[in-house]
Amino acid sequence: MPPVNWLWAALPRAVPTAVFVPSEDWQLACAAGDRVTVTTEDDGLGWVEVVREADGAKGLVPLSYLTTG
């Protein structure tokens, strides 16, 4: 498995690999295949802040849901 910060090195774009349904207001709903721009490094807990390119919505998503793309 790659190191936790693998995505940060490949910034700024990523693609969710699965649907993420938020359970908190600070999280961002994402569909598989959405294009997002990562704006922060992993917070150490497995979350990164992203901006959804389609509408500019911003929030945190689990790093495990993202792949470079």
PDB file with SEQRES, HELIX, SHEET and CRYST1 records, atoms N, CA, C and O in Angstrom:
SEQRES   1 A   69  MET PRO PRO VAL ASN TRP LEU TRP ALA ALA LEU PRO ARG          
SEQRES   2 A   69  ALA VAL PRO THR ALA VAL PHE VAL PRO SER GLU ASP TRP          
SEQRES   3 A   69  GLN LEU ALA CYS ALA ALA GLY ASP ARG VAL THR VAL THR          
SEQRES   4 A   69  THR GLU ASP ASP GLY LEU GLY TRP VAL GLU VAL VAL ARG          
SEQRES   5 A   69  GLU ALA ASP GLY ALA LYS GLY LEU VAL PRO LEU SER TYR          
SEQRES   6 A   69  LEU THR THR GLY                                              
HELIX    1 AA1 TRP A    6  ALA A    9  1                                   4    
HELIX    2 AA2 LEU A   63  TYR A   65  5                                   3    
SHEET    1 AA1 5 LYS A  58  PRO A  62  0                                        
SHEET    2 AA1 5 TRP A  47  ARG A  52 -1                                        
SHEET    3 AA1 5 VAL A  36  VAL A  38 -1                                        
SHEET    4 AA1 5 ARG A  13  PRO A  16 -1                                        
SHEET    5 AA1 5 LEU A  66  THR A  68 -1                                        
CRYST1    1.000    1.000    1.000  90.00  90.00  90.00 P 1           1          
ATOM      1  N   MET A   1       0.842  -1.179   0.000  1.00  0.00           N  
ATOM      2  CA  MET A   1       0.000   0.000   0.000  1.00  0.00           C  
ATOM      3  C   MET A   1       0.887   1.242   0.000  1.00  0.00           C  
ATOM      4  O   MET A   1       1.886   1.285   0.719  1.00  0.00           O  
ATOM      5  N   PRO A   2       0.528   2.276  -0.815  1.00  0.00           N  
ATOM      6  CA  PRO A   2       1.352   3.485  -0.859  1.00  0.00           C  
ATOM      7  C   PRO A   2       1.288   4.245   0.461  1.00  0.00           C  
ATOM      8  O   PRO A   2       0.354   4.052   1.240  1.00  0.00           O  
ATOM      9  N   PRO A   3       2.265   5.104   0.719  1.00  0.00           N  
ATOM     10  CA  PRO A   3       2.229   5.897   1.950  1.00  0.00           C  
ATOM     11  C   PRO A   3       1.004   6.801   1.962  1.00  0.00           C  
ATOM     12  O   PRO A   3       0.437   7.102   0.912  1.00  0.00           O  
ATOM     13  N   VAL A   4       0.601   7.230   3.146  1.00  0.00           N  
ATOM     14  CA  VAL A   4      -0.612   8.032   3.308  1.00  0.00           C  
ATOM     15  C   VAL A   4      -0.581   9.297   2.465  1.00  0.00           C  
ATOM     16  O   VAL A   4      -1.625   9.737   1.984  1.00  0.00           O  
ATOM     17  N   ASN A   5       0.580   9.886   2.277  1.00  0.00           N  
ATOM     18  CA  ASN A   5       0.663  11.155   1.564  1.00  0.00           C  
ATOM     19  C   ASN A   5       0.838  10.993   0.052  1.00  0.00           C  
ATOM     20  O   ASN A   5       1.220  11.953  -0.617  1.00  0.00           O  
ATOM     21  N   TRP A   6       0.572   9.817  -0.502  1.00  0.00           N  
ATOM     22  CA  TRP A   6       0.760   9.581  -1.937  1.00  0.00           C  
ATOM     23  C   TRP A   6      -0.045  10.544  -2.784  1.00  0.00           C  
ATOM     24  O   TRP A   6       0.432  10.984  -3.831  1.00  0.00           O  
ATOM     25  N   LEU A   7      -1.258  10.884  -2.359  1.00  0.00           N  
ATOM     26  CA  LEU A   7      -2.119  11.752  -3.161  1.00  0.00           C  
ATOM     27  C   LEU A   7      -1.589  13.179  -3.172  1.00  0.00           C  
ATOM     28  O   LEU A   7      -1.651  13.861  -4.196  1.00  0.00           O  
ATOM     29  N   TRP A   8      -1.074  13.627  -2.045  1.00  0.00           N  
ATOM     30  CA  TRP A   8      -0.579  14.999  -1.954  1.00  0.00           C  
ATOM     31  C   TRP A   8       0.517  15.248  -2.987  1.00  0.00           C  
ATOM     32  O   TRP A   8       0.600  16.343  -3.543  1.00  0.00           O  
ATOM     33  N   ALA A   9       1.342  14.268  -3.246  1.00  0.00           N  
ATOM     34  CA  ALA A   9       2.413  14.416  -4.227  1.00  0.00           C  
ATOM     35  C   ALA A   9       1.867  14.544  -5.643  1.00  0.00           C  
ATOM     36  O   ALA A   9       2.558  15.056  -6.524  1.00  0.00           O  
ATOM     37  N   ALA A  10       0.655  14.093  -5.873  1.00  0.00           N  
ATOM     38  CA  ALA A  10       0.071  14.096  -7.204  1.00  0.00           C  
ATOM     39  C   ALA A  10      -0.976  15.199  -7.377  1.00  0.00           C  
ATOM     40  O   ALA A  10      -1.755  15.160  -8.330  1.00  0.00           O  
ATOM     41  N   LEU A  11      -1.006  16.162  -6.488  1.00  0.00           N  
ATOM     42  CA  LEU A  11      -1.993  17.233  -6.559  1.00  0.00           C  
ATOM     43  C   LEU A  11      -1.940  17.959  -7.883  1.00  0.00           C  
ATOM     44  O   LEU A  11      -0.917  17.909  -8.566  1.00  0.00           O  
ATOM     45  N   PRO A  12      -2.989  18.620  -8.260  1.00  0.00           N  
ATOM     46  CA  PRO A  12      -4.124  18.918  -7.399  1.00  0.00           C  
ATOM     47  C   PRO A  12      -5.375  18.094  -7.684  1.00  0.00           C  
ATOM     48  O   PRO A  12      -6.356  18.245  -6.957  1.00  0.00           O  
ATOM     49  N   ARG A  13      -5.399  17.236  -8.692  1.00  0.00           N  
ATOM     50  CA  ARG A  13      -6.657  16.591  -9.059  1.00  0.00           C  
ATOM     51  C   ARG A  13      -6.754  15.146  -8.586  1.00  0.00           C  
ATOM     52  O   ARG A  13      -5.764  14.419  -8.513  1.00  0.00           O  
ATOM     53  N   ALA A  14      -7.983  14.763  -8.270  1.00  0.00           N  
ATOM     54  CA  ALA A  14      -8.261  13.388  -7.846  1.00  0.00           C  
ATOM     55  C   ALA A  14      -9.671  13.034  -8.294  1.00  0.00           C  
ATOM     56  O   ALA A  14     -10.444  13.897  -8.710  1.00  0.00           O  
ATOM     57  N   VAL A  15      -9.992  11.745  -8.200  1.00  0.00           N  
ATOM     58  CA  VAL A  15     -11.307  11.239  -8.583  1.00  0.00           C  
ATOM     59  C   VAL A  15     -11.769  10.264  -7.503  1.00  0.00           C  
ATOM     60  O   VAL A  15     -11.044   9.327  -7.169  1.00  0.00           O  
ATOM     61  N   PRO A  16     -12.973  10.472  -6.948  1.00  0.00           N  
ATOM     62  CA  PRO A  16     -13.494   9.486  -6.001  1.00  0.00           C  
ATOM     63  C   PRO A  16     -13.721   8.147  -6.703  1.00  0.00           C  
ATOM     64  O   PRO A  16     -14.185   8.106  -7.842  1.00  0.00           O  
ATOM     65  N   THR A  17     -13.394   7.073  -6.024  1.00  0.00           N  
ATOM     66  CA  THR A  17     -13.556   5.737  -6.591  1.00  0.00           C  
ATOM     67  C   THR A  17     -14.892   5.114  -6.208  1.00  0.00           C  
ATOM     68  O   THR A  17     -15.266   4.070  -6.743  1.00  0.00           O  
ATOM     69  N   ALA A  18     -15.609   5.742  -5.291  1.00  0.00           N  
ATOM     70  CA  ALA A  18     -16.903   5.247  -4.833  1.00  0.00           C  
ATOM     71  C   ALA A  18     -17.730   6.430  -4.347  1.00  0.00           C  
ATOM     72  O   ALA A  18     -17.200   7.519  -4.124  1.00  0.00           O  
ATOM     73  N   VAL A  19     -19.008   6.213  -4.187  1.00  0.00           N  
ATOM     74  CA  VAL A  19     -19.887   7.242  -3.639  1.00  0.00           C  
ATOM     75  C   VAL A  19     -19.529   7.457  -2.172  1.00  0.00           C  
ATOM     76  O   VAL A  19     -19.389   6.501  -1.409  1.00  0.00           O  
ATOM     77  N   PHE A  20     -19.383   8.725  -1.788  1.00  0.00           N  
ATOM     78  CA  PHE A  20     -19.183   9.057  -0.379  1.00  0.00           C  
ATOM     79  C   PHE A  20     -20.383   9.872   0.073  1.00  0.00           C  
ATOM     80  O   PHE A  20     -20.658  10.945  -0.464  1.00  0.00           O  
ATOM     81  N   VAL A  21     -21.095   9.352   1.066  1.00  0.00           N  
ATOM     82  CA  VAL A  21     -22.263  10.033   1.635  1.00  0.00           C  
ATOM     83  C   VAL A  21     -21.842  10.627   2.972  1.00  0.00           C  
ATOM     84  O   VAL A  21     -21.506   9.891   3.900  1.00  0.00           O  
ATOM     85  N   PRO A  22     -21.859  11.955   3.078  1.00  0.00           N  
ATOM     86  CA  PRO A  22     -21.387  12.588   4.311  1.00  0.00           C  
ATOM     87  C   PRO A  22     -22.336  12.346   5.482  1.00  0.00           C  
ATOM     88  O   PRO A  22     -23.543  12.189   5.301  1.00  0.00           O  
ATOM     89  N   SER A  23     -21.769  12.318   6.678  1.00  0.00           N  
ATOM     90  CA  SER A  23     -22.573  12.206   7.892  1.00  0.00           C  
ATOM     91  C   SER A  23     -22.466  13.468   8.743  1.00  0.00           C  
ATOM     92  O   SER A  23     -23.125  13.594   9.775  1.00  0.00           O  
ATOM     93  N   GLU A  24     -21.623  14.405   8.293  1.00  0.00           N  
ATOM     94  CA  GLU A  24     -21.428  15.679   8.994  1.00  0.00           C  
ATOM     95  C   GLU A  24     -21.461  16.817   7.978  1.00  0.00           C  
ATOM     96  O   GLU A  24     -21.192  16.606   6.795  1.00  0.00           O  
ATOM     97  N   ASP A  25     -21.789  18.019   8.440  1.00  0.00           N  
ATOM     98  CA  ASP A  25     -21.880  19.188   7.555  1.00  0.00           C  
ATOM     99  C   ASP A  25     -20.556  19.545   6.890  1.00  0.00           C  
ATOM    100  O   ASP A  25     -20.553  20.090   5.787  1.00  0.00           O  
ATOM    101  N   TRP A  26     -19.431  19.249   7.539  1.00  0.00           N  
ATOM    102  CA  TRP A  26     -18.123  19.633   7.016  1.00  0.00           C  
ATOM    103  C   TRP A  26     -17.594  18.661   5.971  1.00  0.00           C  
ATOM    104  O   TRP A  26     -16.543  18.897   5.375  1.00  0.00           O  
ATOM    105  N   GLN A  27     -18.322  17.566   5.746  1.00  0.00           N  
ATOM    106  CA  GLN A  27     -17.929  16.573   4.749  1.00  0.00           C  
ATOM    107  C   GLN A  27     -18.609  16.885   3.420  1.00  0.00           C  
ATOM    108  O   GLN A  27     -19.661  17.523   3.393  1.00  0.00           O  
ATOM    109  N   LEU A  28     -18.011  16.437   2.324  1.00  0.00           N  
ATOM    110  CA  LEU A  28     -18.534  16.720   0.990  1.00  0.00           C  
ATOM    111  C   LEU A  28     -19.012  15.441   0.323  1.00  0.00           C  
ATOM    112  O   LEU A  28     -18.263  14.469   0.223  1.00  0.00           O  
ATOM    113  N   ALA A  29     -20.244  15.441  -0.128  1.00  0.00           N  
ATOM    114  CA  ALA A  29     -20.770  14.299  -0.880  1.00  0.00           C  
ATOM    115  C   ALA A  29     -20.057  14.229  -2.225  1.00  0.00           C  
ATOM    116  O   ALA A  29     -19.874  15.244  -2.898  1.00  0.00           O  
ATOM    117  N   CYS A  30     -19.660  13.031  -2.603  1.00  0.00           N  
ATOM    118  CA  CYS A  30     -18.991  12.822  -3.883  1.00  0.00           C  
ATOM    119  C   CYS A  30     -19.536  11.560  -4.533  1.00  0.00           C  
ATOM    120  O   CYS A  30     -19.851  10.579  -3.859  1.00  0.00           O  
ATOM    121  N   ALA A  31     -19.641  11.605  -5.849  1.00  0.00           N  
ATOM    122  CA  ALA A  31     -20.009  10.425  -6.615  1.00  0.00           C  
ATOM    123  C   ALA A  31     -18.750   9.851  -7.246  1.00  0.00           C  
ATOM    124  O   ALA A  31     -17.787  10.572  -7.506  1.00  0.00           O  
ATOM    125  N   ALA A  32     -18.767   8.564  -7.485  1.00  0.00           N  
ATOM    126  CA  ALA A  32     -17.642   7.943  -8.175  1.00  0.00           C  
ATOM    127  C   ALA A  32     -17.469   8.628  -9.520  1.00  0.00           C  
ATOM    128  O   ALA A  32     -18.434   8.783 -10.268  1.00  0.00           O  
ATOM    129  N   GLY A  33     -16.250   9.036  -9.832  1.00  0.00           N  
ATOM    130  CA  GLY A  33     -15.968   9.678 -11.105  1.00  0.00           C  
ATOM    131  C   GLY A  33     -16.011  11.198 -11.083  1.00  0.00           C  
ATOM    132  O   GLY A  33     -15.575  11.836 -12.041  1.00  0.00           O  
ATOM    133  N   ASP A  34     -16.537  11.805  -9.992  1.00  0.00           N  
ATOM    134  CA  ASP A  34     -16.482  13.273  -9.876  1.00  0.00           C  
ATOM    135  C   ASP A  34     -15.022  13.705  -9.946  1.00  0.00           C  
ATOM    136  O   ASP A  34     -14.135  12.976  -9.502  1.00  0.00           O  
ATOM    137  N   ARG A  35     -14.776  14.861 -10.490  1.00  0.00           N  
ATOM    138  CA  ARG A  35     -13.420  15.411 -10.465  1.00  0.00           C  
ATOM    139  C   ARG A  35     -13.343  16.402  -9.318  1.00  0.00           C  
ATOM    140  O   ARG A  35     -14.193  17.281  -9.179  1.00  0.00           O  
ATOM    141  N   VAL A  36     -12.311  16.247  -8.499  1.00  0.00           N  
ATOM    142  CA  VAL A  36     -12.108  17.145  -7.365  1.00  0.00           C  
ATOM    143  C   VAL A  36     -10.669  17.625  -7.359  1.00  0.00           C  
ATOM    144  O   VAL A  36      -9.768  16.963  -7.875  1.00  0.00           O  
ATOM    145  N   THR A  37     -10.476  18.790  -6.763  1.00  0.00           N  
ATOM    146  CA  THR A  37      -9.139  19.327  -6.541  1.00  0.00           C  
ATOM    147  C   THR A  37      -8.850  19.235  -5.056  1.00  0.00           C  
ATOM    148  O   THR A  37      -9.625  19.730  -4.238  1.00  0.00           O  
ATOM    149  N   VAL A  38      -7.756  18.614  -4.707  1.00  0.00           N  
ATOM    150  CA  VAL A  38      -7.370  18.472  -3.308  1.00  0.00           C  
ATOM    151  C   VAL A  38      -6.680  19.760  -2.875  1.00  0.00           C  
ATOM    152  O   VAL A  38      -5.750  20.226  -3.533  1.00  0.00           O  
ATOM    153  N   THR A  39      -7.146  20.337  -1.753  1.00  0.00           N  
ATOM    154  CA  THR A  39      -6.611  21.624  -1.314  1.00  0.00           C  
ATOM    155  C   THR A  39      -5.798  21.551  -0.026  1.00  0.00           C  
ATOM    156  O   THR A  39      -5.162  22.533   0.357  1.00  0.00           O  
ATOM    157  N   THR A  40      -5.810  20.404   0.645  1.00  0.00           N  
ATOM    158  CA  THR A  40      -5.002  20.238   1.855  1.00  0.00           C  
ATOM    159  C   THR A  40      -4.393  18.842   1.883  1.00  0.00           C  
ATOM    160  O   THR A  40      -4.888  17.918   1.236  1.00  0.00           O  
ATOM    161  N   GLU A  41      -3.328  18.708   2.633  1.00  0.00           N  
ATOM    162  CA  GLU A  41      -2.731  17.389   2.866  1.00  0.00           C  
ATOM    163  C   GLU A  41      -3.616  16.590   3.814  1.00  0.00           C  
ATOM    164  O   GLU A  41      -4.506  17.135   4.466  1.00  0.00           O  
ATOM    165  N   ASP A  42      -3.356  15.295   3.877  1.00  0.00           N  
ATOM    166  CA  ASP A  42      -4.012  14.423   4.846  1.00  0.00           C  
ATOM    167  C   ASP A  42      -3.844  15.029   6.237  1.00  0.00           C  
ATOM    168  O   ASP A  42      -2.741  15.422   6.617  1.00  0.00           O  
ATOM    169  N   ASP A  43      -4.929  15.103   6.988  1.00  0.00           N  
ATOM    170  CA  ASP A  43      -4.883  15.709   8.315  1.00  0.00           C  
ATOM    171  C   ASP A  43      -4.302  14.775   9.379  1.00  0.00           C  
ATOM    172  O   ASP A  43      -4.284  15.111  10.563  1.00  0.00           O  
ATOM    173  N   GLY A  44      -3.832  13.615   8.955  1.00  0.00           N  
ATOM    174  CA  GLY A  44      -3.298  12.638   9.885  1.00  0.00           C  
ATOM    175  C   GLY A  44      -4.350  11.642  10.343  1.00  0.00           C  
ATOM    176  O   GLY A  44      -4.033  10.628  10.965  1.00  0.00           O  
ATOM    177  N   LEU A  45      -5.597  11.939  10.030  1.00  0.00           N  
ATOM    178  CA  LEU A  45      -6.705  11.052  10.380  1.00  0.00           C  
ATOM    179  C   LEU A  45      -7.338  10.431   9.142  1.00  0.00           C  
ATOM    180  O   LEU A  45      -8.352   9.738   9.230  1.00  0.00           O  
ATOM    181  N   GLY A  46      -6.720  10.689   7.970  1.00  0.00           N  
ATOM    182  CA  GLY A  46      -7.226  10.089   6.745  1.00  0.00           C  
ATOM    183  C   GLY A  46      -8.218  10.940   5.972  1.00  0.00           C  
ATOM    184  O   GLY A  46      -8.929  10.420   5.112  1.00  0.00           O  
ATOM    185  N   TRP A  47      -8.284  12.237   6.255  1.00  0.00           N  
ATOM    186  CA  TRP A  47      -9.208  13.149   5.569  1.00  0.00           C  
ATOM    187  C   TRP A  47      -8.420  14.222   4.822  1.00  0.00           C  
ATOM    188  O   TRP A  47      -7.372  14.671   5.287  1.00  0.00           O  
ATOM    189  N   VAL A  48      -8.934  14.632   3.654  1.00  0.00           N  
ATOM    190  CA  VAL A  48      -8.376  15.758   2.906  1.00  0.00           C  
ATOM    191  C   VAL A  48      -9.516  16.673   2.484  1.00  0.00           C  
ATOM    192  O   VAL A  48     -10.639  16.224   2.254  1.00  0.00           O  
ATOM    193  N   GLU A  49      -9.210  17.962   2.385  1.00  0.00           N  
ATOM    194  CA  GLU A  49     -10.195  18.918   1.890  1.00  0.00           C  
ATOM    195  C   GLU A  49     -10.129  18.937   0.372  1.00  0.00           C  
ATOM    196  O   GLU A  49      -9.045  18.948  -0.209  1.00  0.00           O  
ATOM    197  N   VAL A  50     -11.299  18.940  -0.270  1.00  0.00           N  
ATOM    198  CA  VAL A  50     -11.372  18.972  -1.724  1.00  0.00           C  
ATOM    199  C   VAL A  50     -12.391  20.006  -2.169  1.00  0.00           C  
ATOM    200  O   VAL A  50     -13.268  20.414  -1.407  1.00  0.00           O  
ATOM    201  N   VAL A  51     -12.253  20.419  -3.426  1.00  0.00           N  
ATOM    202  CA  VAL A  51     -13.241  21.262  -4.084  1.00  0.00           C  
ATOM    203  C   VAL A  51     -13.756  20.479  -5.280  1.00  0.00           C  
ATOM    204  O   VAL A  51     -12.978  20.056  -6.136  1.00  0.00           O  
ATOM    205  N   ARG A  52     -15.076  20.286  -5.336  1.00  0.00           N  
ATOM    206  CA  ARG A  52     -15.677  19.582  -6.471  1.00  0.00           C  
ATOM    207  C   ARG A  52     -15.661  20.507  -7.675  1.00  0.00           C  
ATOM    208  O   ARG A  52     -16.204  21.611  -7.614  1.00  0.00           O  
ATOM    209  N   GLU A  53     -15.047  20.073  -8.769  1.00  0.00           N  
ATOM    210  CA  GLU A  53     -14.857  20.933  -9.931  1.00  0.00           C  
ATOM    211  C   GLU A  53     -16.171  21.310 -10.613  1.00  0.00           C  
ATOM    212  O   GLU A  53     -16.263  22.384 -11.208  1.00  0.00           O  
ATOM    213  N   ALA A  54     -17.183  20.457 -10.541  1.00  0.00           N  
ATOM    214  CA  ALA A  54     -18.450  20.719 -11.229  1.00  0.00           C  
ATOM    215  C   ALA A  54     -19.187  21.939 -10.684  1.00  0.00           C  
ATOM    216  O   ALA A  54     -19.838  22.662 -11.439  1.00  0.00           O  
ATOM    217  N   ASP A  55     -19.084  22.172  -9.361  1.00  0.00           N  
ATOM    218  CA  ASP A  55     -19.875  23.264  -8.780  1.00  0.00           C  
ATOM    219  C   ASP A  55     -19.132  24.098  -7.740  1.00  0.00           C  
ATOM    220  O   ASP A  55     -19.704  25.032  -7.178  1.00  0.00           O  
ATOM    221  N   GLY A  56     -17.872  23.778  -7.478  1.00  0.00           N  
ATOM    222  CA  GLY A  56     -17.089  24.554  -6.522  1.00  0.00           C  
ATOM    223  C   GLY A  56     -17.376  24.257  -5.064  1.00  0.00           C  
ATOM    224  O   GLY A  56     -16.843  24.935  -4.186  1.00  0.00           O  
ATOM    225  N   ALA A  57     -18.211  23.254  -4.778  1.00  0.00           N  
ATOM    226  CA  ALA A  57     -18.500  22.890  -3.385  1.00  0.00           C  
ATOM    227  C   ALA A  57     -17.232  22.369  -2.729  1.00  0.00           C  
ATOM    228  O   ALA A  57     -16.422  21.690  -3.359  1.00  0.00           O  
ATOM    229  N   LYS A  58     -17.072  22.704  -1.432  1.00  0.00           N  
ATOM    230  CA  LYS A  58     -15.849  22.346  -0.717  1.00  0.00           C  
ATOM    231  C   LYS A  58     -16.187  21.605   0.571  1.00  0.00           C  
ATOM    232  O   LYS A  58     -17.182  21.907   1.229  1.00  0.00           O  
ATOM    233  N   GLY A  59     -15.350  20.632   0.922  1.00  0.00           N  
ATOM    234  CA  GLY A  59     -15.513  19.902   2.168  1.00  0.00           C  
ATOM    235  C   GLY A  59     -14.455  18.821   2.276  1.00  0.00           C  
ATOM    236  O   GLY A  59     -13.579  18.705   1.419  1.00  0.00           O  
ATOM    237  N   LEU A  60     -14.543  18.037   3.326  1.00  0.00           N  
ATOM    238  CA  LEU A  60     -13.575  16.963   3.548  1.00  0.00           C  
ATOM    239  C   LEU A  60     -14.140  15.627   3.088  1.00  0.00           C  
ATOM    240  O   LEU A  60     -15.336  15.361   3.207  1.00  0.00           O  
ATOM    241  N   VAL A  61     -13.247  14.795   2.559  1.00  0.00           N  
ATOM    242  CA  VAL A  61     -13.591  13.428   2.163  1.00  0.00           C  
ATOM    243  C   VAL A  61     -12.464  12.509   2.650  1.00  0.00           C  
ATOM    244  O   VAL A  61     -11.324  12.943   2.813  1.00  0.00           O  
ATOM    245  N   PRO A  62     -12.796  11.251   2.877  1.00  0.00           N  
ATOM    246  CA  PRO A  62     -11.751  10.311   3.280  1.00  0.00           C  
ATOM    247  C   PRO A  62     -10.744  10.093   2.139  1.00  0.00           C  
ATOM    248  O   PRO A  62     -11.132   9.893   0.988  1.00  0.00           O  
ATOM    249  N   LEU A  63      -9.480  10.133   2.467  1.00  0.00           N  
ATOM    250  CA  LEU A  63      -8.434   9.911   1.473  1.00  0.00           C  
ATOM    251  C   LEU A  63      -8.599   8.560   0.789  1.00  0.00           C  
ATOM    252  O   LEU A  63      -8.253   8.408  -0.383  1.00  0.00           O  
ATOM    253  N   SER A  64      -9.120   7.591   1.510  1.00  0.00           N  
ATOM    254  CA  SER A  64      -9.276   6.241   0.958  1.00  0.00           C  
ATOM    255  C   SER A  64     -10.280   6.178  -0.193  1.00  0.00           C  
ATOM    256  O   SER A  64     -10.294   5.198  -0.938  1.00  0.00           O  
ATOM    257  N   TYR A  65     -11.118   7.201  -0.351  1.00  0.00           N  
ATOM    258  CA  TYR A  65     -12.089   7.238  -1.442  1.00  0.00           C  
ATOM    259  C   TYR A  65     -11.513   7.840  -2.719  1.00  0.00           C  
ATOM    260  O   TYR A  65     -12.188   7.840  -3.749  1.00  0.00           O  
ATOM    261  N   LEU A  66     -10.285   8.351  -2.679  1.00  0.00           N  
ATOM    262  CA  LEU A  66      -9.733   9.091  -3.805  1.00  0.00           C  
ATOM    263  C   LEU A  66      -8.593   8.343  -4.499  1.00  0.00           C  
ATOM    264  O   LEU A  66      -7.846   7.583  -3.883  1.00  0.00           O  
ATOM    265  N   THR A  67      -8.497   8.585  -5.780  1.00  0.00           N  
ATOM    266  CA  THR A  67      -7.373   8.125  -6.558  1.00  0.00           C  
ATOM    267  C   THR A  67      -6.949   9.285  -7.462  1.00  0.00           C  
ATOM    268  O   THR A  67      -7.747  10.180  -7.743  1.00  0.00           O  
ATOM    269  N   THR A  68      -5.710   9.269  -7.911  1.00  0.00           N  
ATOM    270  CA  THR A  68      -5.278  10.329  -8.810  1.00  0.00           C  
ATOM    271  C   THR A  68      -5.992  10.165 -10.142  1.00  0.00           C  
ATOM    272  O   THR A  68      -6.330   9.053 -10.547  1.00  0.00           O  
ATOM    273  N   GLY A  69      -6.216  11.280 -10.814  1.00  0.00           N  
ATOM    274  CA  GLY A  69      -6.913  11.151 -12.080  1.00  0.00           C  
ATOM    275  C   GLY A  69      -7.074  12.369 -12.857  1.00  0.00           C  
ATOM    276  O   GLY A  69      -7.655  12.337 -13.942  1.00  0.00           O  
TER     277      GLY A  69                                                      
END                                                                             
